[in-house]
Amino acid sequence: MDPKYCSGVVSSNTQVYENIYEMKVGENFKGEPGQFYMLRAWDREPFLSRPISISNIEDGTITFLYEVKGKGTELFSKLKSGDSIELLGPLGTGFPLDIEGNVGIIVGGIGIAPMVYLCHELSTKADFYGGFREKSFYMDKIEKNVENLYISTDSGLEGHSGFITEIFKPEKYSSVYTCGPLPMMRIVLDMCIKANVPVYISMERQMACGIGACLGCSILTTSGMKKVCKDGPVFKGEEIVFND
């Protein structure tokens, strides 16, 4: 599926949790779970577009779940229904979908964003593990498409009190998918290696072009440097080299 530049119209842009927003843009958008779009809603500043993963596509309307972290995402949060936005996509390599056996999905925080679409499109219902700081969010979009749902919070206000990796059992699964903070994904990778279970990791990096031209998002892998925007964002776990 070749990426393309296009203009879209925001149909809704709502806050779903503290600093977390859901934006829907129509219409006729395409993409696979794990892929992303480069988004832009300004003329000159900031200079770069922002990479945002696909959270869902339904009847051509695309959903982006994003966290306000800086100037670009702050500008996104101010968009209203009817506003225009520029898009380039779909971009990158997504998750494998035709998986046999039991599947485990483990996320941390905003790492939930690409997993909503994944849960909907997988060939089998997965067990979902979500780790959050205070409380979970967006679970209503997840729970209807998963087999079992496990939650942990650092605060102890919901689910298991502690890290989600403390209750995750990779040996139960034939495949694992993960997205979230690097320390969490590194632990998940180590656990899956010990359990001899394949894991697919969705990496996040700052990006400039989104098409593999600038090399700004390159990461070290076991086969050399690879571009998150084009070779990823989804990689096989055994490819990833986590720096100490």
C-alpha positions as a Markdown table, in Angstrom:
| # | Residue | x | y | z |
|---|---|---|---|---|
| 1 | Met | 0.0 | 0.0 | 0.0 |
| 2 | Asp | 1.8 | 3.1 | -1.2 |
| 3 | Pro | 1.7 | 6.2 | 1.0 |
| 4 | Lys | 0.2 | 9.4 | -0.2 |
| 5 | Tyr | -0.1 | 13.1 | 0.8 |
| 6 | Cys | -3.6 | 14.2 | 1.4 |
| 7 | Ser | -5.7 | 16.7 | 3.3 |
| 8 | Gly | -8.3 | 15.5 | 5.8 |
| 9 | Val | -11.1 | 17.0 | 7.9 |
| 10 | Val | -11.2 | 16.5 | 11.6 |
| 11 | Ser | -14.5 | 15.0 | 12.6 |
| 12 | Ser | -13.8 | 14.9 | 16.3 |
| 13 | Asn | -11.0 | 15.6 | 18.7 |
| 14 | Thr | -11.7 | 14.7 | 22.3 |
| 15 | Gln | -9.7 | 14.3 | 25.5 |
| 16 | Val | -10.1 | 10.8 | 26.9 |
| 17 | Tyr | -7.6 | 11.1 | 29.8 |
| 18 | Glu | -5.1 | 13.5 | 31.2 |
| 19 | Asn | -3.0 | 14.7 | 28.2 |
| 20 | Ile | -4.5 | 11.9 | 26.1 |
| 21 | Tyr | -6.6 | 12.8 | 23.1 |
| 22 | Glu | -8.5 | 10.8 | 20.4 |
| 23 | Met | -8.7 | 12.5 | 17.0 |
| 24 | Lys | -10.8 | 11.1 | 14.1 |
| 25 | Val | -10.3 | 12.2 | 10.5 |
| 26 | Gly | -12.4 | 11.2 | 7.5 |
| 27 | Glu | -12.6 | 9.8 | 5.0 |
| 28 | Asn | -11.3 | 6.8 | 2.9 |
| 29 | Phe | -8.1 | 6.3 | 4.8 |
| 30 | Lys | -6.2 | 3.0 | 4.7 |
| 31 | Gly | -3.5 | 1.3 | 6.7 |
| 32 | Glu | -2.6 | -1.8 | 8.8 |
| 33 | Pro | -2.1 | -2.2 | 12.5 |
| 34 | Gly | 1.3 | -0.9 | 13.5 |
| 35 | Gln | 1.6 | 1.5 | 10.7 |
| 36 | Phe | 1.5 | 5.3 | 11.2 |
| 37 | Tyr | 0.8 | 8.6 | 9.5 |
| 38 | Met | 2.9 | 11.8 | 9.5 |
| 39 | Leu | 0.5 | 14.6 | 10.6 |
| 40 | Arg | 0.7 | 18.3 | 10.3 |
| 41 | Ala | -1.8 | 21.1 | 11.2 |
| 42 | Trp | 0.4 | 24.2 | 10.9 |
| 43 | Asp | 2.2 | 26.2 | 8.2 |
| 44 | Arg | 5.7 | 26.8 | 9.3 |
| 45 | Glu | 6.3 | 26.1 | 13.0 |
| 46 | Pro | 7.1 | 23.5 | 14.2 |
| 47 | Phe | 9.1 | 22.7 | 11.1 |
| 48 | Leu | 8.5 | 18.9 | 11.2 |
| 49 | Ser | 5.4 | 16.8 | 11.0 |
| 50 | Arg | 4.6 | 14.4 | 13.8 |
| 51 | Pro | 4.4 | 10.6 | 13.5 |
| 52 | Ile | 1.2 | 9.2 | 15.0 |
| 53 | Ser | 0.2 | 5.5 | 14.9 |
| 54 | Ile | -3.1 | 4.3 | 13.6 |
| 55 | Ser | -5.4 | 3.5 | 16.4 |
| 56 | Asn | -8.3 | 2.4 | 14.3 |
| 57 | Ile | -9.9 | 2.6 | 10.8 |
| 58 | Glu | -13.6 | 2.1 | 10.5 |
| 59 | Asp | -15.6 | 2.9 | 7.3 |
| 60 | Gly | -12.6 | 4.9 | 6.0 |
| 61 | Thr | -12.5 | 7.1 | 9.1 |
| 62 | Ile | -9.1 | 7.0 | 10.8 |
| 63 | Thr | -8.5 | 7.3 | 14.5 |
| 64 | Phe | -5.4 | 8.6 | 16.2 |
| 65 | Leu | -4.8 | 8.3 | 19.9 |
| 66 | Tyr | -2.0 | 10.6 | 21.0 |
| 67 | Glu | -0.4 | 12.1 | 24.1 |
| 68 | Val | 0.4 | 15.8 | 24.4 |
| 69 | Lys | 4.1 | 16.0 | 24.9 |
| 70 | Gly | 5.3 | 19.1 | 23.1 |
| 71 | Lys | 4.4 | 21.9 | 20.7 |
| 72 | Gly | 3.2 | 19.7 | 17.8 |
| 73 | Thr | 0.8 | 17.5 | 19.8 |
| 74 | Glu | -0.4 | 20.6 | 21.8 |
| 75 | Leu | -1.4 | 22.1 | 18.5 |
| 76 | Phe | -3.2 | 18.9 | 17.6 |
| 77 | Ser | -5.1 | 19.0 | 20.9 |
| 78 | Lys | -6.6 | 22.4 | 19.9 |
| 79 | Leu | -8.1 | 21.2 | 16.6 |
| 80 | Lys | -11.8 | 21.2 | 16.3 |
| 81 | Ser | -14.4 | 19.4 | 14.2 |
| 82 | Gly | -14.2 | 20.8 | 10.7 |
| 83 | Asp | -10.5 | 21.8 | 10.9 |
| 84 | Ser | -8.2 | 20.6 | 8.2 |
| 85 | Ile | -5.1 | 18.5 | 8.7 |
| 86 | Glu | -2.3 | 17.3 | 6.4 |
| 87 | Leu | -1.4 | 13.6 | 6.3 |
| 88 | Leu | 1.2 | 11.4 | 4.7 |
| 89 | Gly | 0.7 | 7.7 | 4.9 |
| 90 | Pro | 0.2 | 4.9 | 5.6 |
| 91 | Leu | 3.9 | 4.5 | 6.5 |
| 92 | Gly | 6.1 | 1.8 | 8.0 |
| 93 | Thr | 5.9 | -2.0 | 8.6 |
| 94 | Gly | 3.0 | -3.2 | 10.7 |
| 95 | Phe | 2.2 | -6.2 | 12.9 |
| 96 | Pro | 1.8 | -9.7 | 11.5 |
| 97 | Leu | -1.9 | -10.6 | 11.7 |
| 98 | Asp | -2.3 | -14.2 | 10.7 |
| 99 | Ile | -1.1 | -15.8 | 13.9 |
| 100 | Glu | -1.9 | -19.3 | 15.2 |
| 101 | Gly | -2.2 | -20.2 | 18.8 |
| 102 | Asn | -2.6 | -18.0 | 21.9 |
| 103 | Val | -1.5 | -14.4 | 21.6 |
| 104 | Gly | -0.4 | -12.0 | 24.4 |
| 105 | Ile | -0.4 | -8.2 | 24.0 |
| 106 | Ile | 1.4 | -6.1 | 26.6 |
| 107 | Val | 1.5 | -2.3 | 26.6 |
| 108 | Gly | 2.5 | 0.6 | 28.8 |
| 109 | Gly | 0.7 | 3.9 | 28.8 |
| 110 | Ile | 0.3 | 5.5 | 25.4 |
| 111 | Gly | 1.7 | 2.3 | 23.9 |
| 112 | Ile | -1.9 | 1.2 | 23.8 |
| 113 | Ala | -2.4 | 3.4 | 20.7 |
| 114 | Pro | -1.6 | 1.0 | 17.9 |
| 115 | Met | -3.0 | -2.0 | 19.8 |
| 116 | Val | -6.6 | -1.1 | 19.5 |
| 117 | Tyr | -6.6 | -1.7 | 15.8 |
| 118 | Leu | -4.4 | -4.7 | 16.3 |
| 119 | Cys | -6.9 | -6.3 | 18.6 |
| 120 | His | -9.7 | -5.7 | 16.1 |
| 121 | Glu | -7.8 | -7.1 | 13.1 |
| 122 | Leu | -5.9 | -10.1 | 14.6 |
| 123 | Ser | -7.1 | -13.5 | 13.4 |
| 124 | Thr | -7.5 | -14.7 | 17.0 |
| 125 | Lys | -8.6 | -13.0 | 20.2 |
| 126 | Ala | -5.6 | -12.1 | 22.4 |
| 127 | Asp | -5.0 | -11.7 | 26.1 |
| 128 | Phe | -4.3 | -8.0 | 26.8 |
| 129 | Tyr | -2.0 | -6.7 | 29.6 |
| 130 | Gly | -2.0 | -2.9 | 30.2 |
| 131 | Gly | 0.3 | -1.0 | 32.5 |
| 132 | Phe | -0.5 | 2.5 | 33.6 |
| 133 | Arg | 0.6 | 5.1 | 36.1 |
| 134 | Glu | -2.6 | 6.2 | 37.9 |
| 135 | Lys | -5.6 | 4.6 | 36.1 |
| 136 | Ser | -6.2 | 2.8 | 32.9 |
| 137 | Phe | -7.7 | 4.6 | 29.9 |
| 138 | Tyr | -9.3 | 3.6 | 26.6 |
| 139 | Met | -10.3 | 0.1 | 27.9 |
| 140 | Asp | -13.7 | 0.3 | 26.4 |
| 141 | Lys | -12.1 | 0.2 | 23.0 |
| 142 | Ile | -10.0 | -2.9 | 23.9 |
| 143 | Glu | -12.2 | -5.1 | 26.1 |
| 144 | Lys | -14.7 | -6.2 | 23.4 |
| 145 | Asn | -11.9 | -7.5 | 21.1 |
| 146 | Val | -9.8 | -9.5 | 23.6 |
| 147 | Glu | -10.1 | -12.8 | 25.5 |
| 148 | Asn | -8.8 | -11.6 | 28.9 |
| 149 | Leu | -7.9 | -8.2 | 30.2 |
| 150 | Tyr | -5.2 | -7.6 | 32.9 |
| 151 | Ile | -4.4 | -4.2 | 34.3 |
| 152 | Ser | -1.7 | -2.9 | 36.5 |
| 153 | Thr | -1.1 | 0.6 | 37.9 |
| 154 | Asp | 1.9 | 2.2 | 39.7 |
| 155 | Ser | -0.6 | 3.9 | 42.0 |
| 156 | Gly | -2.4 | 0.7 | 43.1 |
| 157 | Leu | -5.7 | 2.4 | 42.3 |
| 158 | Glu | -6.7 | -0.2 | 39.7 |
| 159 | Gly | -5.7 | -3.8 | 39.0 |
| 160 | His | -2.3 | -5.1 | 40.1 |
| 161 | Ser | -0.3 | -2.7 | 42.1 |
| 162 | Gly | 3.1 | -2.5 | 40.4 |
| 163 | Phe | 4.5 | -3.2 | 37.0 |
| 164 | Ile | 2.6 | -5.1 | 34.3 |
| 165 | Thr | 5.6 | -7.3 | 33.7 |
| 166 | Glu | 5.1 | -8.7 | 37.2 |
| 167 | Ile | 1.9 | -10.5 | 36.1 |
| 168 | Phe | 2.8 | -11.2 | 32.5 |
| 169 | Lys | 3.4 | -14.9 | 31.7 |
| 170 | Pro | 4.9 | -15.2 | 28.2 |
| 171 | Glu | 5.1 | -19.0 | 28.3 |
| 172 | Lys | 1.3 | -19.1 | 27.9 |
| 173 | Tyr | 1.5 | -17.7 | 24.4 |
| 174 | Ser | 2.7 | -18.7 | 21.0 |
| 175 | Ser | 3.3 | -15.0 | 20.1 |
| 176 | Val | 3.6 | -11.7 | 21.9 |
| 177 | Tyr | 3.2 | -8.1 | 20.8 |
| 178 | Thr | 4.4 | -5.1 | 22.8 |
| 179 | Cys | 4.5 | -1.3 | 22.7 |
| 180 | Gly | 5.4 | 1.1 | 25.5 |
| 181 | Pro | 8.3 | 2.5 | 27.4 |
| 182 | Leu | 11.7 | 1.1 | 26.4 |
| 183 | Pro | 12.5 | -0.3 | 29.9 |
| 184 | Met | 9.3 | -2.2 | 29.9 |
| 185 | Met | 9.8 | -3.6 | 26.3 |
| 186 | Arg | 13.3 | -4.6 | 27.2 |
| 187 | Ile | 12.0 | -6.7 | 30.1 |
| 188 | Val | 9.3 | -8.2 | 27.9 |
| 189 | Leu | 11.9 | -9.1 | 25.3 |
| 190 | Asp | 14.1 | -10.8 | 28.0 |
| 191 | Met | 11.1 | -12.7 | 29.3 |
| 192 | Cys | 10.1 | -13.9 | 25.9 |
| 193 | Ile | 13.6 | -15.0 | 25.0 |
| 194 | Lys | 13.8 | -17.1 | 28.2 |
| 195 | Ala | 10.4 | -18.6 | 27.4 |
| 196 | Asn | 11.4 | -19.2 | 23.7 |
| 197 | Val | 8.4 | -17.2 | 22.5 |
| 198 | Pro | 8.5 | -14.8 | 19.5 |
| 199 | Val | 7.8 | -11.2 | 20.3 |
| 200 | Tyr | 7.0 | -8.3 | 18.0 |
| 201 | Ile | 8.1 | -4.9 | 19.3 |
| 202 | Ser | 6.7 | -1.5 | 18.1 |
| 203 | Met | 9.5 | 1.1 | 18.4 |
| 204 | Glu | 9.0 | 4.8 | 18.8 |
| 205 | Arg | 11.5 | 7.4 | 17.7 |
| 206 | Gln | 11.4 | 11.1 | 16.7 |
| 207 | Met | 11.1 | 11.3 | 12.9 |
| 208 | Ala | 11.7 | 14.0 | 10.3 |
| 209 | Cys | 10.7 | 12.6 | 7.0 |
| 210 | Gly | 8.8 | 9.3 | 7.7 |
| 211 | Ile | 9.9 | 7.7 | 4.5 |
| 212 | Gly | 13.5 | 6.5 | 5.2 |
| 213 | Ala | 15.3 | 9.4 | 3.5 |
| 214 | Cys | 16.9 | 11.3 | 6.4 |
| 215 | Leu | 18.0 | 8.4 | 8.6 |
| 216 | Gly | 17.1 | 10.4 | 11.7 |
| 217 | Cys | 15.1 | 7.6 | 13.3 |
| 218 | Ser | 17.7 | 4.8 | 12.8 |
| 219 | Ile | 18.3 | 2.3 | 15.6 |
| 220 | Leu | 20.9 | -0.4 | 16.1 |
| 221 | Thr | 19.8 | -3.9 | 15.4 |
| 222 | Thr | 21.5 | -7.3 | 15.2 |
| 223 | Ser | 21.9 | -6.8 | 11.4 |
| 224 | Gly | 23.1 | -3.2 | 11.6 |
| 225 | Met | 21.3 | 0.1 | 11.6 |
| 226 | Lys | 17.7 | 0.1 | 10.5 |
| 227 | Lys | 15.1 | 2.9 | 10.1 |
| 228 | Val | 12.1 | 2.9 | 12.4 |
| 229 | Cys | 10.0 | 4.7 | 9.9 |
| 230 | Lys | 10.5 | 2.2 | 7.1 |
| 231 | Asp | 11.9 | -1.1 | 8.4 |
| 232 | Gly | 9.7 | -0.7 | 11.4 |
| 233 | Pro | 8.1 | 0.6 | 13.6 |
| 234 | Val | 7.4 | -3.1 | 14.2 |
| 235 | Phe | 10.4 | -5.4 | 14.5 |
| 236 | Lys | 11.0 | -8.9 | 15.5 |
| 237 | Gly | 12.2 | -8.8 | 19.1 |
| 238 | Glu | 15.4 | -10.7 | 18.4 |
| 239 | Glu | 16.5 | -7.9 | 16.0 |
| 240 | Ile | 16.4 | -5.2 | 18.6 |
| 241 | Val | 19.6 | -4.1 | 20.5 |
| 242 | Phe | 18.6 | -2.2 | 23.6 |
| 243 | Asn | 21.4 | 0.1 | 24.7 |
| 244 | Asp | 22.4 | 0.0 | 28.4 |
